Amino acid sequence: MHDPSKAYQGLVEENALLKKRIQKLEKSEAEHKRAEYKLHESESRYKMLFTSAAEGILVAELQTKQFIYANPALCKMFGYKEEEVLHLAVEDIHPKEYLEHVMAEFDALARCEKTCALNIPCLHKDGSLFYTNISTTSIVVLGGVKCNVGFFTDITERKRGNEDLYMCEERFRLLSEATFEAIAIHEEGVLLNANDQYFKMFGYEPDEAIGKEMFSLTFDPEVLEFVKKRVATDSLELFEAIGLRKDGTRFPMEIRTRKMEYKGHIVRVGAIRDITERKKVEERLSVTQERLRLALQAGKLGYYD
């Protein structure tokens, strides 16, 4: 005979088991939803970082070198719309004459032999040339496709600035080496640069003077305070002082100083001339004139108006 109590007990146990399964499914579903939320949140942050990045970001397939993603900064840098970039490959955004070098750099980056390629020439959509530094990292996207992510920094203005600075410094070097004057550039009294004539005049090697306090190397202690005060006035007028060579010899010199911009800093440049010979001539002339004056007074020479 069927026992109702046993049947009831079986139903209770089955119901409890079903409840546990439901709880497990609900927990699993909750975890799945949390995972989906975290994935969505991660993708949102990822997208926000890519779209708001100041650097140009470009993703290229490793095998085909075809572009599969470009952020707004990259599109603006090259002058393309995103959908246009996705129809391009590495060889389309670099000048043909530099392509062999660029492809070698790209391959070296892909093999992780280097992490950054410097001064890479790039082509804007309008055909104009600009330069970038490119750093990369490797990723694997959906489908197991290996890709390189390139981070592009436009260095064109910096490169032009460096070239202008080099040309300016080269002109300074050529002009300063062509003059007979000693040329010295200093900031707050610290010698930054000087021409060969300066080192010859004072008897120092460049590494003995560059980066050192130049006033004590250049001027006799007796005139140091006078020279510092005179330089501080920013007067463009010539003045005379006593120079001091490395071997301790003193000599008269004529100086003119002025302010100028040098490597982004306001500095002072001084032009120094050794006037030893001029002083000797002036002294001889003074002696001759004095003798002539004494002779006239003694009546040894006639004097006519």
C-alpha positions in Angstrom: 0.0 0.0 0.0 1.3 3.5 -1.0 2.5 5.4 2.0 1.3 9.1 1.7 3.9 10.3 4.2 6.7 9.0 2.2 5.3 10.5 -1.0 5.0 13.9 0.8 8.6 13.6 2.1 9.8 12.9 -1.5 8.0 16.0 -2.8 9.5 18.1 0.0 13.0 16.9 -0.8 12.4 17.4 -4.6 11.1 20.9 -3.9 14.1 21.8 -1.8 16.4 20.5 -4.5 14.6 22.6 -7.1 14.9 25.7 -4.9 18.7 25.1 -4.6 19.0 24.7 -8.4 16.9 27.9 -8.9 19.1 29.8 -6.4 22.2 28.5 -8.2 20.9 29.6 -11.6 19.9 33.0 -10.1 23.4 33.4 -8.7 24.9 32.3 -11.9 22.7 34.8 -13.8 23.6 37.5 -11.4 27.3 36.8 -11.8 26.8 36.7 -15.6 25.1 40.1 -15.5 27.9 41.5 -13.3 30.5 40.2 -15.7 28.5 41.7 -18.6 28.4 45.0 -16.7 32.1 45.0 -16.0 32.9 44.1 -19.6 30.6 46.9 -20.8 32.2 49.3 -18.3 35.7 48.2 -19.4 34.8 48.6 -23.1 33.4 52.1 -22.3 36.6 53.2 -20.5 38.7 51.7 -23.3 36.7 53.6 -25.9 36.8 56.8 -23.9 40.6 56.6 -23.6 41.0 55.9 -27.3 38.7 58.6 -28.5 39.9 61.3 -26.0 43.6 60.6 -26.3 45.7 63.5 -27.5 48.0 61.0 -29.3 47.1 59.5 -32.6 46.3 55.8 -32.1 46.3 53.4 -35.1 45.7 49.7 -35.0 47.2 47.6 -37.9 47.0 43.9 -38.6 50.5 42.4 -38.2 50.3 40.2 -41.3 48.6 42.5 -43.9 49.6 45.9 -42.3 46.0 47.0 -43.0 44.5 49.5 -40.6 41.5 48.3 -38.6 41.0 51.2 -36.2 42.0 54.9 -35.9 41.1 57.3 -33.1 39.9 60.9 -33.8 43.4 62.4 -33.0 45.0 60.2 -35.6 42.3 61.1 -38.2 42.9 64.8 -37.5 46.6 64.4 -37.7 46.5 62.8 -41.2 43.4 64.7 -42.4 41.3 61.5 -43.1 37.9 60.4 -41.9 37.9 57.1 -40.0 36.2 55.2 -42.7 38.9 56.4 -45.1 41.7 55.3 -42.8 40.3 51.8 -42.7 40.9 51.5 -46.5 44.6 52.3 -46.0 47.7 50.4 -45.1 51.1 51.3 -43.7 52.6 52.0 -47.2 49.8 54.5 -47.9 50.7 57.0 -45.2 54.5 57.4 -45.8 56.5 58.9 -48.6 57.6 56.3 -51.2 61.3 57.4 -50.9 61.2 56.6 -47.2 59.1 53.5 -47.4 61.9 51.0 -47.1 63.2 52.6 -43.9 59.6 52.9 -42.5 58.8 49.2 -43.3 62.1 48.2 -41.6 61.1 50.2 -38.5 57.6 48.7 -38.6 59.0 45.2 -38.7 61.5 45.9 -35.9 58.6 47.2 -33.8 56.5 44.1 -34.6 59.4 41.8 -33.5 59.7 43.8 -30.3 63.3 44.7 -31.1 62.4 48.3 -30.3 59.5 50.1 -28.7 59.7 53.5 -30.4 60.6 54.7 -33.9 61.8 58.3 -34.0 61.5 61.0 -36.7 59.3 58.9 -39.0 58.1 60.9 -42.1 54.4 60.8 -42.7 52.1 62.0 -45.5 49.0 64.1 -44.8 46.0 63.5 -47.0 46.8 66.7 -48.8 50.3 65.4 -49.6 52.1 67.6 -47.1 55.0 66.0 -45.1 55.1 65.9 -41.3 57.2 63.9 -38.8 56.1 61.7 -35.9 57.5 59.6 -33.1 55.8 56.2 -33.0 55.7 53.8 -30.0 53.9 50.5 -30.3 52.4 47.6 -28.4 51.1 44.2 -29.6 47.5 43.0 -29.1 45.3 40.1 -30.2 41.8 41.1 -31.3 38.7 38.9 -31.7 39.3 36.1 -34.1 42.9 35.7 -32.9 44.3 38.3 -35.3 47.6 39.7 -34.1 47.9 43.5 -34.4 50.2 46.4 -33.6 48.8 49.4 -31.8 50.8 52.5 -32.8 50.8 55.7 -30.8 51.7 58.7 -33.0 53.1 62.0 -31.7 53.5 64.8 -34.2 57.0 66.3 -33.7 57.0 68.5 -36.8 57.1 71.9 -34.9 59.6 70.6 -32.4 61.8 69.3 -35.3 61.5 72.7 -37.1 62.4 74.4 -33.9 65.4 72.2 -33.4 66.5 72.8 -37.0 66.0 76.6 -36.6 68.0 76.4 -33.3 70.8 74.5 -35.0 70.9 77.0 -37.9 71.0 79.8 -35.4 73.8 78.2 -33.4 75.7 77.4 -36.6 75.4 81.0 -37.8 76.6 82.1 -34.4 79.5 79.7 -34.5 80.6 80.7 -38.0 80.3 84.4 -37.2 82.0 84.1 -33.8 84.9 82.0 -35.2 85.4 84.6 -38.0 85.9 87.5 -35.6 89.0 88.5 -33.8 87.0 89.2 -30.7 86.4 86.8 -27.9 82.7 86.0 -27.7 81.2 84.6 -24.4 77.6 83.7 -23.6 76.7 83.5 -19.9 73.6 83.2 -17.7 73.8 84.8 -14.3 77.6 84.7 -14.7 77.9 81.0 -15.6 79.6 80.5 -19.0 77.3 78.6 -21.4 79.3 78.9 -24.6 82.3 80.7 -26.1 84.2 80.9 -29.4 87.8 79.6 -29.9 89.1 83.1 -29.6 87.9 83.3 -26.0 89.7 80.2 -25.0 92.9 81.3 -26.8 92.7 84.7 -25.2 92.4 83.4 -21.6 94.3 80.2 -22.0 91.6 77.7 -21.0 90.4 74.5 -22.5 86.6 74.5 -23.1 86.0 71.9 -20.4 87.8 74.0 -17.9 85.6 77.0 -18.4 82.1 75.9 -19.7 79.7 75.7 -16.9 82.0 77.6 -14.5 81.5 81.1 -13.0 83.1 83.2 -15.8 83.8 86.6 -14.1 86.5 85.2 -11.8 88.0 83.4 -14.8 88.0 86.4 -17.0 88.6 89.5 -15.0 91.2 90.7 -12.5 89.9 90.6 -8.9 90.4 94.4 -8.7 87.8 95.1 -11.3 85.3 92.3 -10.6 82.7 94.4 -8.7 83.0 97.2 -11.3 82.4 94.7 -14.2 79.5 93.0 -12.5 77.7 96.3 -11.9 78.4 97.5 -15.4 77.1 94.3 -17.0 74.0 94.5 -14.7 73.0 97.9 -16.2 72.5 96.3 -19.6 74.2 99.2 -21.2 75.4 98.7 -24.8 78.3 101.1 -24.5 81.9 99.9 -24.6 83.9 99.9 -21.4 87.4 98.9 -20.5 88.6 96.5 -17.8 91.6 94.4 -16.8 91.5 90.8 -18.0 93.1 87.9 -16.2 94.6 84.9 -18.1 94.9 81.3 -16.7 98.6 81.8 -16.2 98.0 84.9 -14.1 99.0 87.6 -16.6 96.9 90.7 -16.7 96.0 92.7 -19.8 93.7 95.6 -20.8 90.6 94.8 -22.7 87.5 96.4 -24.2 84.1 94.9 -23.7 80.6 95.3 -25.0 77.6 93.3 -23.7 74.0 92.8 -24.5 71.0 90.5 -23.8 69.9 87.9 -26.2 67.7 84.7 -26.3 69.7 81.5 -26.4 68.1 78.0 -26.2 64.9 79.5 -24.8 66.7 81.5 -22.1 67.5 85.2 -21.8 71.3 85.4 -21.5 74.0 87.9 -21.9 76.6 87.8 -24.7 79.9 89.7 -24.3 82.4 90.7 -27.0 85.9 91.1 -25.6 88.8 92.6 -27.4 92.4 92.5 -26.2 93.6 96.1 -26.5 97.2 95.6 -25.3 98.8 96.8 -28.6 96.4 99.8 -28.8 97.4 100.8 -25.3 101.1 100.5 -26.1 100.6 102.7 -29.2 98.6 105.2 -27.1 101.3 105.2 -24.5 104.0 105.8 -27.1 101.9 108.6 -28.6 101.4 110.1 -25.2 105.2 110.0 -24.5 105.9 111.6 -27.9 103.3 114.3 -27.3 104.7 115.0 -23.9 108.2 115.3 -25.3 106.9 117.6 -28.0 105.2 119.7 -25.4 108.3 120.0 -23.3 110.4 120.8 -26.4 108.0 123.6 -27.3 108.2 125.0 -23.8 112.0 124.9 -23.9 111.9 126.9 -27.2 113.8 124.2 -29.1 111.1 124.3 -31.8 109.4 127.2 -33.4 105.7 127.4 -33.2 103.5 129.1 -35.8 99.7 129.6 -35.8 
